[in-house]
């Protein structure tokens, strides 16, 4: 498979993460500080155990309107059922995943270890590269019909 068509070529490797036992309000501070809308949650061995998104954090506000502002560890609020891909996943599979779901990023795992993250904009960059490569490749003239050859002149 062409490397231009795989996640490993486009994923971000230096991903901001948070620990599952971090206080939720400190986690929100980290999201705001880094200007990100979500981040993978890892355990002490850097295995991914979930993801914390702005939407997860907004649930705290919804619950807080009925009760005192809740708190606690990230593990109480994170989403545990997370779609992931591997570095060798075809970029078109990831594009399809984004089209069928509402999320903006997908964690990249090898076993349970987080090795990166791929976003919608990363997939767009891949599409752009693929289009640019295809435009640079011209078909051999012997495969062209006479009509096609004359249109190229």
Backbone as JSON, one array per atom type, in Angstrom:
{
  "sequence": "XXXXXXXXXXXXXXXXXXXXXXXXXXXXXXXXXXXXXXXXXXXXXXXXXXXXXXXXXXXXXXXXXXXXXXXXXXXXXXXXXXXXXXXXXXXXXXXXXXXXXXXXXXXXXXXXXXXXXXXXXXXXXXXXXXXXXXXXXXXXXXXXXXXXXXXXX",
  "N": [[0.85, -1.18, 0.0], [0.53, 2.22, -0.76], [2.37, 4.66, 0.96], [1.36, 7.24, 1.09], [-1.25, 6.82, 1.38], [-1.82, 6.04, 3.93], [-2.44, 6.29, 7.48], [-0.15, 6.73, 9.08], [1.53, 8.52, 7.77], [0.35, 11.0, 7.99], [-0.59, 11.49, 10.56], [-0.62, 13.21, 13.75], [2.01, 13.09, 15.96], [2.87, 14.02, 18.45], [0.86, 14.19, 20.8], [-1.37, 15.9, 22.9], [-2.19, 14.74, 26.04], [-4.21, 13.49, 28.79], [-4.3, 12.35, 32.16], [-6.25, 9.7, 33.56], [-6.99, 10.03, 36.22], [-6.85, 12.71, 36.73], [-8.12, 15.8, 37.98], [-11.26, 16.93, 36.86], [-11.7, 19.66, 36.36], [-9.13, 20.66, 36.14], [-8.42, 19.31, 33.88], [-10.13, 20.53, 32.02], [-9.0, 23.07, 32.07], [-6.6, 22.44, 30.81], [-7.45, 21.69, 28.23], [-8.44, 24.17, 27.37], [-6.14, 25.76, 27.58], [-4.45, 24.61, 25.64], [-5.99, 25.01, 23.48], [-7.68, 23.07, 22.31], [-10.23, 20.74, 21.32], [-10.65, 18.32, 22.43], [-9.14, 15.41, 23.93], [-7.05, 12.48, 24.16], [-7.36, 10.13, 26.86], [-5.23, 8.7, 29.18], [-3.78, 5.89, 30.98], [-1.58, 5.08, 33.76], [0.37, 3.66, 32.42], [0.45, 4.7, 29.93], [-1.47, 3.64, 28.26], [-4.29, 3.99, 26.22], [-7.38, 4.89, 27.55], [-9.7, 6.18, 27.15], [-11.46, 9.11, 25.94], [-11.6, 12.61, 26.31], [-13.81, 15.11, 25.65], [-14.98, 18.38, 24.57], [-17.73, 18.22, 24.61], [-18.19, 16.2, 26.51], [-17.35, 17.63, 28.73], [-19.2, 19.69, 28.79], [-21.41, 18.37, 29.74], [-21.03, 18.4, 32.43], [-21.72, 20.98, 33.12], [-24.44, 20.89, 32.5], [-25.34, 19.01, 34.37], [-24.62, 20.43, 36.61], [-26.42, 22.48, 36.7], [-28.61, 21.49, 37.97], [-27.67, 20.52, 40.31], [-25.17, 21.02, 42.85], [-22.07, 22.2, 41.5], [-20.59, 19.5, 40.02], [-17.66, 17.47, 40.49], [-14.52, 15.77, 40.37], [-12.61, 12.93, 39.14], [-11.28, 12.73, 35.77], [-11.93, 10.26, 34.65], [-14.55, 9.8, 35.37], [-16.07, 11.31, 33.63], [-15.19, 11.01, 31.01], [-15.38, 9.67, 27.63], [-15.58, 6.31, 27.06], [-15.88, 4.38, 25.07], [-14.27, 4.43, 22.29], [-13.58, 5.09, 18.94], [-10.84, 3.9, 17.14], [-7.79, 3.89, 15.17], [-5.1, 2.24, 13.39], [-1.58, 2.89, 12.67], [-1.19, 1.92, 10.07], [-3.62, 2.08, 8.8], [-5.74, 2.66, 6.04], [-6.1, 5.81, 4.51], [-8.49, 6.49, 3.32], [-10.33, 4.94, 4.64], [-10.35, 6.2, 7.09], [-11.39, 8.68, 6.3], [-13.98, 7.89, 5.61], [-14.84, 7.08, 8.14], [-14.93, 9.56, 9.46], [-16.96, 10.75, 7.97], [-19.16, 9.26, 8.71], [-19.48, 9.73, 11.38], [-19.55, 12.03, 14.19], [-17.25, 13.02, 15.34], [-14.04, 14.79, 15.55], [-11.47, 13.97, 15.55], [-9.32, 11.08, 15.56], [-7.9, 8.71, 17.63], [-4.7, 7.14, 17.26], [-3.56, 3.95, 17.56], [-1.17, 1.48, 18.61], [-1.42, -1.68, 19.51], [-2.55, -1.14, 22.71], [-1.35, 1.21, 23.09], [-1.04, 4.66, 22.74], [-0.05, 6.24, 19.86], [-0.38, 8.36, 18.24], [-2.52, 10.77, 16.59], [-5.18, 11.38, 14.36], [-6.7, 13.86, 12.4], [-9.59, 15.52, 10.97], [-8.62, 17.56, 9.3], [-6.08, 16.58, 8.77], [-6.7, 14.42, 7.14], [-7.74, 15.81, 4.97], [-5.39, 17.02, 4.07], [-4.04, 14.75, 3.21], [-5.69, 13.94, 1.08], [-5.3, 16.12, -0.62], [-2.54, 15.78, -1.2], [-2.64, 13.3, -2.52], [-4.18, 13.94, -4.76], [-2.47, 15.82, -5.95], [-0.25, 14.19, -6.57], [-1.39, 12.4, -8.39], [-2.0, 14.18, -10.46], [0.5, 14.81, -11.42], [1.33, 12.54, -12.65], [1.43, 11.38, -15.82], [-0.35, 9.57, -18.25], [1.11, 6.9, -20.2], [1.78, 7.55, -23.62], [1.25, 5.54, -25.49], [-0.98, 4.24, -24.6], [-3.05, 5.85, -25.14], [-5.86, 6.76, -27.1], [-6.15, 7.7, -30.56], [-7.83, 9.87, -30.79], [-7.71, 10.93, -28.19], [-5.0, 11.57, -28.07], [-4.88, 13.61, -29.98], [-6.36, 15.57, -28.72], [-4.67, 16.4, -26.75], [-2.8, 17.97, -27.91]],
  "CA": [[0.0, 0.0, 0.0], [1.27, 3.47, -0.86], [2.43, 5.36, 2.25], [0.51, 8.42, 1.03], [-2.63, 6.43, 1.65], [-1.94, 5.5, 5.28], [-2.51, 7.21, 8.61], [1.16, 7.04, 9.65], [2.15, 9.63, 7.06], [-0.36, 12.26, 8.26], [-1.01, 11.65, 11.96], [0.17, 13.99, 14.69], [2.61, 12.15, 16.92], [2.97, 14.66, 19.77], [-0.53, 14.43, 21.18], [-1.65, 16.31, 24.27], [-3.01, 13.72, 26.72], [-4.46, 13.72, 30.21], [-4.4, 11.14, 32.97], [-7.64, 9.41, 33.94], [-7.28, 10.45, 37.59], [-6.74, 14.17, 36.83], [-9.36, 16.49, 38.31], [-11.93, 17.34, 35.64], [-11.52, 21.09, 36.13], [-7.75, 20.83, 35.64], [-8.46, 18.82, 32.49], [-10.75, 21.59, 31.23], [-7.96, 24.09, 31.93], [-5.62, 21.96, 29.82], [-8.08, 21.82, 26.92], [-8.49, 25.6, 27.04], [-4.76, 26.24, 27.41], [-3.91, 24.11, 24.36], [-6.97, 25.37, 22.43], [-8.11, 21.84, 21.66], [-11.61, 20.41, 21.66], [-10.68, 17.0, 23.04], [-7.82, 14.79, 24.07], [-7.06, 11.11, 24.69], [-7.13, 9.9, 28.29], [-4.33, 7.55, 29.32], [-3.52, 5.42, 32.34], [-0.19, 5.27, 34.18], [1.26, 2.98, 31.45], [0.2, 5.37, 28.65], [-2.48, 2.95, 27.47], [-5.45, 4.83, 26.08], [-8.54, 4.33, 28.23], [-10.88, 6.96, 26.78], [-11.22, 10.43, 25.36], [-12.37, 13.67, 26.95], [-14.13, 16.13, 24.66], [-15.75, 19.52, 25.06], [-19.1, 17.75, 24.86], [-18.16, 15.54, 27.82], [-17.22, 18.67, 29.75], [-20.47, 20.43, 28.85], [-22.34, 17.59, 30.57], [-20.82, 18.84, 33.81], [-22.53, 22.18, 33.27], [-25.85, 20.47, 32.5], [-25.59, 18.41, 35.69], [-24.43, 21.47, 37.62], [-27.59, 23.37, 36.78], [-29.57, 20.85, 38.87], [-26.98, 20.17, 41.56], [-23.94, 21.79, 42.99], [-21.15, 21.84, 40.42], [-19.89, 18.25, 40.32], [-16.23, 17.43, 40.21], [-14.01, 14.42, 40.4], [-11.59, 12.59, 38.14], [-11.64, 12.67, 34.34], [-12.51, 8.95, 34.35], [-15.99, 9.87, 35.61], [-16.73, 12.08, 32.57], [-14.66, 10.69, 29.68], [-16.03, 8.67, 26.79], [-14.72, 5.12, 27.06], [-16.01, 3.66, 23.8], [-13.64, 5.33, 21.34], [-13.11, 4.51, 17.69], [-9.41, 4.13, 16.94], [-7.19, 3.3, 13.98], [-3.68, 1.93, 13.51], [-0.79, 3.68, 11.72], [-1.3, 1.38, 8.73], [-4.98, 2.2, 8.28], [-5.89, 3.43, 4.8], [-6.63, 7.15, 4.76], [-9.88, 6.54, 2.86], [-11.12, 4.34, 5.72], [-10.51, 7.26, 8.08], [-12.33, 9.65, 5.73], [-15.31, 7.3, 5.76], [-15.14, 7.14, 9.57], [-15.33, 10.94, 9.77], [-18.24, 11.03, 7.33], [-20.23, 8.53, 9.38], [-19.49, 10.06, 12.81], [-19.49, 13.46, 14.47], [-16.0, 13.44, 15.97], [-13.09, 15.56, 14.75], [-10.15, 13.34, 15.61], [-9.32, 9.66, 15.88], [-6.62, 8.28, 18.18], [-3.97, 6.11, 16.53], [-3.0, 3.03, 18.55], [-0.49, 0.22, 18.34], [-1.94, -2.38, 20.69], [-3.33, -0.15, 23.44], [-0.5, 2.38, 23.25], [-1.33, 5.81, 21.89], [1.12, 6.64, 19.08], [-0.69, 9.57, 17.48], [-3.92, 11.15, 16.41], [-5.42, 11.92, 13.03], [-7.85, 14.76, 12.42], [-10.23, 15.77, 9.68], [-7.73, 18.37, 8.45], [-5.0, 15.69, 8.32], [-7.25, 13.66, 6.01], [-7.8, 16.73, 3.83], [-4.01, 17.15, 3.57], [-3.76, 13.52, 2.47], [-6.43, 14.02, -0.18], [-4.59, 17.09, -1.45], [-1.32, 15.13, -1.67], [-2.99, 12.25, -3.48], [-4.59, 14.62, -5.99], [-1.26, 16.4, -6.55], [0.55, 13.1, -7.15], [-2.09, 11.9, -9.58], [-1.91, 15.18, -11.52], [1.86, 14.79, -11.95], [1.53, 11.31, -13.42], [0.71, 11.4, -17.09], [-0.4, 8.21, -18.79], [1.97, 6.69, -21.37], [1.06, 7.91, -24.84], [0.81, 4.37, -26.25], [-2.28, 3.8, -24.11], [-4.05, 6.83, -25.53], [-6.44, 6.62, -28.43], [-5.79, 8.79, -31.47], [-8.67, 11.03, -30.44], [-7.17, 11.48, -26.96], [-3.72, 12.19, -28.41], [-5.09, 14.88, -30.68], [-6.87, 16.57, -27.77], [-3.55, 16.83, -25.89], [-1.9, 18.87, -28.66]],
  "C": [[0.9, 1.24, 0.0], [1.22, 4.2, 0.47], [1.57, 6.62, 2.25], [-0.93, 8.1, 1.38], [-2.82, 5.9, 3.06], [-1.86, 6.6, 6.35], [-1.12, 7.64, 9.07], [1.84, 8.25, 9.01], [1.56, 10.97, 7.47], [-0.7, 12.51, 9.73], [-0.07, 12.58, 12.72], [0.71, 13.02, 15.72], [2.7, 12.72, 18.33], [1.59, 15.11, 20.21], [-0.6, 14.86, 22.65], [-2.56, 15.24, 24.88], [-3.27, 14.17, 28.16], [-4.58, 12.36, 30.89], [-5.83, 10.95, 33.43], [-8.0, 9.87, 35.34], [-7.13, 11.96, 37.8], [-8.1, 14.77, 37.16], [-9.96, 17.07, 37.04], [-11.73, 18.82, 35.35], [-10.1, 21.43, 35.67], [-7.66, 20.35, 34.19], [-9.07, 19.87, 31.57], [-9.75, 22.73, 31.02], [-6.95, 23.7, 30.85], [-6.19, 22.06, 28.4], [-8.07, 23.28, 26.47], [-7.09, 26.15, 26.77], [-4.19, 25.84, 26.04], [-4.83, 24.42, 23.17], [-7.35, 24.15, 21.6], [-9.51, 21.47, 22.14], [-11.75, 19.02, 22.27], [-9.29, 16.42, 23.09], [-7.96, 13.36, 24.58], [-6.76, 11.09, 26.19], [-6.32, 8.63, 28.41], [-4.19, 7.15, 30.78], [-2.03, 5.61, 32.64], [0.82, 4.61, 33.23], [1.11, 3.57, 30.05], [-0.67, 4.55, 27.7], [-3.69, 3.87, 27.39], [-6.66, 4.15, 26.71], [-9.82, 5.08, 27.9], [-10.48, 8.25, 26.11], [-12.11, 11.42, 26.11], [-12.56, 14.77, 25.92], [-14.85, 17.3, 25.32], [-17.17, 19.09, 25.41], [-19.19, 17.03, 26.21], [-18.13, 16.58, 28.94], [-18.5, 19.49, 29.89], [-21.52, 19.69, 29.68], [-22.23, 17.98, 32.04], [-21.69, 20.07, 34.08], [-24.01, 21.82, 33.34], [-26.2, 19.86, 33.85], [-25.51, 19.46, 36.79], [-25.62, 22.4, 37.75], [-28.66, 22.79, 37.71], [-28.99, 20.57, 40.24], [-25.84, 21.16, 41.75], [-22.98, 21.33, 41.91], [-20.4, 20.55, 40.8], [-18.41, 18.38, 40.0], [-15.79, 16.0, 40.16], [-13.01, 14.17, 39.28], [-12.16, 12.56, 36.71], [-12.35, 11.36, 34.02], [-14.02, 8.92, 34.55], [-16.74, 10.49, 34.42], [-16.31, 11.7, 31.15], [-15.56, 9.7, 28.94], [-15.09, 7.49, 26.69], [-14.75, 4.37, 25.73], [-15.54, 4.57, 22.67], [-13.23, 4.55, 20.09], [-11.65, 4.88, 17.53], [-8.97, 3.5, 15.62], [-5.73, 2.96, 14.29], [-2.9, 2.79, 12.52], [-0.93, 3.2, 10.27], [-2.68, 1.48, 8.1], [-5.0, 3.09, 7.04], [-6.59, 4.75, 5.1], [-8.09, 7.27, 4.32], [-10.82, 5.89, 3.87], [-11.38, 5.4, 6.79], [-11.49, 8.33, 7.58], [-13.76, 9.16, 5.89], [-15.77, 7.34, 7.22], [-15.61, 8.54, 9.97], [-16.69, 11.27, 9.16], [-19.41, 10.4, 8.07], [-20.37, 8.87, 10.87], [-19.31, 11.56, 12.99], [-18.14, 13.93, 15.0], [-15.03, 14.07, 14.99], [-11.7, 14.94, 14.68], [-10.31, 11.88, 15.95], [-7.95, 9.3, 16.44], [-6.02, 7.15, 17.34], [-3.25, 5.25, 17.56], [-2.2, 1.92, 17.91], [-0.69, -0.58, 19.61], [-2.81, -1.39, 21.44], [-2.58, 1.16, 23.61], [-0.87, 3.46, 22.24], [-0.03, 6.22, 21.18], [0.86, 7.9, 18.26], [-2.18, 9.82, 17.43], [-4.06, 11.7, 15.0], [-6.72, 12.71, 13.05], [-8.46, 14.87, 11.02], [-9.3, 16.56, 8.76], [-6.53, 17.55, 7.98], [-5.46, 14.88, 7.12], [-7.35, 14.55, 4.78], [-6.41, 16.94, 3.23], [-3.63, 15.92, 2.76], [-4.44, 13.53, 1.11], [-5.72, 14.97, -1.14], [-3.31, 16.49, -2.02], [-1.6, 14.09, -2.74], [-3.4, 12.88, -4.81], [-3.37, 15.2, -6.71], [-0.38, 15.34, -7.2], [-0.09, 12.6, -8.42], [-2.0, 12.89, -10.74], [-0.53, 15.19, -12.16], [2.14, 13.58, -12.81], [0.72, 11.41, -14.7], [0.73, 9.99, -17.68], [0.53, 8.08, -20.0], [1.16, 6.92, -22.64], [0.57, 6.69, -25.61], [-0.54, 3.83, -25.78], [-3.41, 4.75, -24.51], [-4.58, 6.55, -26.92], [-5.98, 7.8, -29.28], [-6.58, 10.05, -31.13], [-8.13, 11.72, -29.18], [-5.85, 12.18, -27.23], [-3.91, 13.54, -29.07], [-5.62, 15.96, -29.74], [-5.77, 17.11, -26.85], [-2.65, 17.84, -26.59], [-2.27, 20.29, -28.49]]
}
